[in-house]
Amino acid sequence: MHAYFSEIEKLIQIVKEQETVHLKEAAQIIVQRLQRGGIIQLFGCGHSQLLAQEAFYRAGGLVPVRPIFIEPLALHAGALASSINEKDPTIIEQHKEQFDFRENDVCIVISTSGRNAAPIDAAMLAKDSGVYVLSLQSLLYREQVARHHSGQRLEDVVDFVINTHIPIGDGVLHLHEMQYAPASTVIGSLLLNALFSEVIETIAKTTKELPIFVSNNVDSDWSHNETMMANYQHRIDFT
């Protein structure tokens, strides 16, 4: 347990030192697009889809965030099936109706390995729609061959990469030649929330009306949330 804390702390220090500049740059791009009426869309498969959900309708989080749900890529629809479907070169084409990319949107594609067909095809679809595409991935996987027919990996397709620095295999600890204690969800969530915090702080320089969700579990005036959701309900389903 203590070793896990230690390894996570090391990873946090790495991303703090090496990704802070990238987070600030990405935040500036996102703010510009939000101010022009865009939203942030997040795509992931399996456990990466959990990170897309983490950012959605989140107390203290950004309002204009839309996760892209494709049921066959979700763990709850079948763990083995979701892993197989992530590698299916036709899965994105089969579910194109779930995508609604528009001018000034930002798409964040989350994939630790950056090698499977679904996240790469999702990034390509976003790019073809004129959307600015960021990836949240570990560049330590760069030597892992792409599973996409084009031979391209995710970092070859997107406009901007935020590197999670997660080791190949995800686990940060080893026992009896086995790797365990995954870190991608912890570090991925850290980076997403750091990015969105920078977005919020940048917006706050020009307005006091911040697109942030107030928690429904504290006694407060919820009219703020209602107003914020009304601003984006034409693009995001909050029901």
C-alpha positions as CSV (number, residue, x, y, z in Angstrom):
1,M,0.0,0.0,0.0
2,H,2.7,2.5,1.0
3,A,4.7,1.6,-2.2
4,Y,1.6,2.5,-4.2
5,F,1.3,5.9,-2.6
6,S,5.0,6.5,-3.3
7,E,4.7,5.5,-7.0
8,I,1.7,7.7,-7.5
9,E,3.4,10.6,-5.8
10,K,6.3,10.1,-8.3
11,L,4.0,10.1,-11.2
12,I,2.2,13.2,-10.0
13,Q,5.6,15.0,-9.7
14,I,6.5,13.9,-13.3
15,V,3.3,15.2,-14.8
16,K,3.5,18.4,-12.7
17,E,7.0,19.1,-14.0
18,Q,6.5,18.0,-17.7
19,E,2.8,18.6,-18.5
20,T,2.0,21.9,-16.7
21,V,3.0,23.9,-19.8
22,H,1.0,21.6,-22.0
23,L,-2.1,21.9,-19.8
24,K,-1.9,25.7,-19.8
25,E,-1.6,25.7,-23.6
26,A,-4.5,23.3,-24.0
27,A,-6.6,25.3,-21.6
28,Q,-6.1,28.4,-23.7
29,I,-7.4,26.6,-26.8
30,I,-10.4,25.2,-24.9
31,V,-11.3,28.6,-23.5
32,Q,-11.2,30.2,-26.9
33,R,-13.5,27.6,-28.3
34,L,-15.9,27.6,-25.4
35,Q,-16.2,31.4,-25.8
36,R,-17.1,30.9,-29.4
37,G,-20.0,28.5,-28.5
38,G,-18.2,25.2,-28.6
39,I,-18.3,22.4,-26.0
40,I,-15.9,19.8,-24.8
41,Q,-16.6,16.2,-25.9
42,L,-14.8,13.2,-24.3
43,F,-14.3,9.8,-25.8
44,G,-12.9,6.6,-24.2
45,C,-13.3,2.9,-24.2
46,G,-13.4,0.5,-21.2
47,H,-11.7,2.2,-18.2
48,S,-10.9,5.2,-20.3
49,Q,-14.7,5.7,-20.7
50,L,-14.9,6.0,-16.9
51,L,-12.7,9.1,-17.2
52,A,-15.0,10.6,-19.8
53,Q,-17.9,10.1,-17.3
54,E,-15.9,11.5,-14.5
55,A,-15.9,14.9,-16.1
56,F,-19.6,14.9,-16.8
57,Y,-22.2,16.6,-14.6
58,R,-19.5,16.9,-11.9
59,A,-19.9,19.0,-8.8
60,G,-17.2,21.6,-9.1
61,G,-16.6,20.7,-12.7
62,L,-17.3,22.3,-16.0
63,V,-20.8,22.4,-17.4
64,P,-20.1,22.3,-21.2
65,V,-18.8,18.7,-21.1
66,R,-20.4,15.9,-23.1
67,P,-19.2,12.3,-22.8
68,I,-19.6,10.2,-26.0
69,F,-21.3,7.0,-24.9
70,I,-21.0,3.9,-27.1
71,E,-22.6,1.0,-25.3
72,P,-20.5,-1.8,-26.7
73,L,-17.3,-0.1,-25.6
74,A,-18.5,0.2,-21.9
75,L,-17.4,-2.2,-19.2
76,H,-20.9,-2.7,-17.9
77,A,-22.0,-4.0,-21.3
78,G,-19.4,-6.8,-21.0
79,A,-15.8,-6.5,-20.0
80,L,-14.4,-8.9,-22.6
81,A,-16.7,-7.6,-25.3
82,S,-15.6,-4.0,-24.7
83,S,-12.0,-5.0,-25.1
84,I,-12.7,-6.8,-28.3
85,N,-14.9,-4.0,-29.6
86,E,-12.2,-1.4,-29.0
87,K,-10.1,-3.2,-31.6
88,D,-12.9,-3.5,-34.1
89,P,-12.2,-1.3,-37.2
90,T,-15.9,-0.9,-37.9
91,I,-17.2,0.0,-34.4
92,I,-17.1,3.8,-34.8
93,E,-18.7,3.7,-38.2
94,Q,-21.5,1.5,-36.7
95,H,-22.2,4.1,-34.0
96,K,-21.6,7.4,-35.9
97,E,-25.0,8.7,-34.7
98,Q,-23.5,9.0,-31.2
99,F,-21.1,11.7,-32.4
100,D,-22.3,15.3,-32.8
101,F,-19.2,17.4,-33.6
102,R,-19.7,21.1,-34.4
103,E,-17.6,24.1,-35.1
104,N,-15.5,25.3,-32.1
105,D,-15.9,22.0,-30.2
106,V,-13.0,20.3,-28.6
107,C,-12.7,16.5,-28.5
108,I,-10.5,14.8,-25.9
109,V,-9.8,11.2,-26.8
110,I,-8.6,9.1,-23.8
111,S,-6.6,6.0,-24.4
112,T,-3.6,4.9,-22.3
113,S,-2.0,2.8,-25.1
114,G,-3.1,5.0,-28.0
115,R,-2.9,1.9,-30.3
116,N,-6.5,0.6,-30.7
117,A,-8.8,1.2,-33.6
118,A,-11.8,2.8,-31.8
119,P,-10.0,5.8,-30.2
120,I,-8.0,6.4,-33.3
121,D,-11.1,6.3,-35.5
122,A,-12.9,8.6,-33.1
123,A,-10.1,11.1,-33.3
124,M,-10.1,10.9,-37.1
125,L,-13.9,11.4,-37.2
126,A,-13.5,14.5,-35.0
127,K,-10.6,15.9,-37.1
128,D,-12.7,15.3,-40.3
129,S,-15.5,17.4,-38.6
130,G,-13.1,20.3,-38.1
131,V,-12.9,19.8,-34.3
132,Y,-9.7,20.4,-32.3
133,V,-8.6,17.1,-31.0
134,L,-6.6,16.4,-27.8
135,S,-5.5,13.0,-26.6
136,L,-4.9,11.9,-23.0
137,Q,-2.5,9.0,-23.4
138,S,0.9,7.6,-22.3
139,L,3.6,8.2,-24.8
140,L,5.6,5.4,-23.1
141,Y,3.5,3.1,-25.4
142,R,4.9,4.7,-28.6
143,E,6.9,1.6,-29.5
144,Q,3.7,-0.5,-29.3
145,V,2.5,-1.2,-32.9
146,A,-0.8,0.5,-33.8
147,R,-3.8,-1.8,-34.3
148,H,-5.3,0.6,-36.8
149,H,-5.4,-0.2,-40.5
150,S,-3.6,3.0,-41.4
151,G,-0.6,2.1,-39.2
152,Q,-1.1,5.4,-37.3
153,R,-1.2,5.6,-33.5
154,L,-3.3,8.1,-31.7
155,E,-0.6,10.7,-31.2
156,D,-0.1,10.7,-35.0
157,V,-3.7,11.8,-35.5
158,V,-4.5,14.3,-32.8
159,D,-3.7,18.0,-32.7
160,F,-2.3,18.0,-29.2
161,V,-1.1,15.3,-26.7
162,I,-1.3,15.4,-22.9
163,N,1.1,12.7,-21.7
164,T,0.0,10.7,-18.6
165,H,3.5,9.0,-18.4
166,I,1.8,5.7,-17.3
167,P,4.1,2.7,-17.6
168,I,3.4,0.0,-20.2
169,G,1.0,-2.4,-18.6
170,D,-0.4,0.3,-16.3
171,G,0.6,-1.3,-13.0
172,V,3.3,0.6,-11.0
173,L,4.2,-2.3,-8.6
174,H,5.6,-5.8,-9.2
175,L,5.5,-9.1,-7.3
176,H,6.5,-12.6,-8.4
177,E,7.0,-11.3,-12.0
178,M,3.5,-9.9,-12.0
179,Q,2.6,-6.2,-12.5
180,Y,-0.2,-4.7,-10.4
181,A,-1.6,-1.5,-8.9
182,P,-2.8,0.4,-12.0
183,A,-2.3,4.2,-12.2
184,S,-4.0,5.4,-15.4
185,T,-7.4,6.3,-13.8
186,V,-5.7,8.2,-10.9
187,I,-3.4,10.2,-13.1
188,G,-5.9,10.6,-15.9
189,S,-8.4,12.1,-13.5
190,L,-5.7,14.3,-12.0
191,L,-4.8,15.7,-15.4
192,L,-8.4,16.2,-16.6
193,N,-9.3,18.0,-13.5
194,A,-6.1,20.1,-13.6
195,L,-6.9,21.0,-17.2
196,F,-10.5,22.0,-16.4
197,S,-9.3,24.0,-13.3
198,E,-7.0,26.0,-15.6
199,V,-9.9,26.5,-18.0
200,I,-12.1,27.8,-15.2
201,E,-9.4,30.1,-13.8
202,T,-8.8,31.5,-17.3
203,I,-12.5,32.2,-17.9
204,A,-12.7,33.9,-14.4
205,K,-10.3,36.6,-15.7
206,T,-13.1,38.0,-17.9
207,T,-16.3,37.1,-16.1
208,K,-17.8,36.2,-12.7
209,E,-20.4,33.9,-14.3
210,L,-18.5,30.6,-14.3
211,P,-19.8,27.5,-16.0
212,I,-19.3,25.3,-13.0
213,F,-21.7,22.8,-11.4
214,V,-22.6,23.5,-7.8
215,S,-23.0,20.3,-5.7
216,N,-26.6,19.1,-5.3
217,N,-25.6,17.6,-2.0
218,V,-25.2,20.9,-0.2
219,D,-27.8,23.4,0.9
220,S,-27.6,26.1,-1.8
221,D,-29.4,27.9,-4.5
222,W,-29.6,25.4,-7.4
223,S,-30.8,28.1,-9.8
224,H,-27.2,28.5,-10.9
225,N,-27.0,24.9,-12.2
226,E,-30.4,25.3,-13.9
227,T,-29.2,28.5,-15.7
228,M,-25.9,26.9,-16.7
229,M,-27.6,23.7,-18.1
230,A,-30.1,25.8,-20.0
231,N,-27.2,27.4,-21.8
232,Y,-26.1,24.0,-23.1
233,Q,-29.1,21.8,-23.2
234,H,-29.3,22.1,-27.0
235,R,-26.0,20.2,-27.1
236,I,-25.8,18.1,-24.0
237,D,-28.4,15.8,-22.5
238,F,-28.5,16.4,-18.8
239,T,-31.7,14.5,-18.1
